[in-house]
Amino acid sequence: MDLTWAVADDRPATLAVVALDATGAASYDFYLDGTADWHWAPHELDGVPAGTRVLHTGSLATLLPPGADLLADLLAREHAAGRVLVSLDPNVRPAVLADPDAARARLLTLARHAHLVKASDEDLAWLFPGASVEEAVDRLLDLGVRLVVATRGAAGSYAATADVSVARPARRVAVADTVGAGDAFTAGLLDALVEADAAAPAAVGALDWARLGAVLDHATLVAGMTCERPGADPPRCDELANVVDA
């Protein structure tokens, strides 16, 4: 892991407390006050390191002051420049939002500055009340997003560009817990796009049906393997290769 561009801060990290139900599904409580995660300084977000291919963000970092405005500015600048793929995962945490309407408006504005949006079915239902997953995906595409990927838990995943749409089933796994499953899916998604030479603003919206399906399959594998073991413990590349080769 390369921490060259990590920022040092004396404040404590945010604390997430996880509760699991009988099926291993996770719910979260957060301790946010006075923590470091939201205190970006302007010079820390001047741009992205040379050689960067993907800029990804989401969830509370895009909503909580004082850093959220600086992060929004960075996404807008990089989206306009077109040098890197801008990726957004809303990963909404309604319980900690003081003004849900303002948060919803902010996330939809951020979506206009993203080439890729990955969202859970719960995120989409919160962003677009009353809309089906497919309708919500279409509305994000109408905002200018080039690829939208929706996860639906045990129902699998669905992705669409302006030209194609693909649905994929979930893998059958023995669930230890779901901690980190969404982030693992996103990591697998971005990894697959890089490997497919599609992690670029123009290329991500030009995937055909077969290549987009393969990207979803890879992301689904990563998320499924994460669910098979306790905690946020996604698989390494060699583990994925062993599964594919088996």
Disulfide bonds with the S-S distance in Angstrom:
none
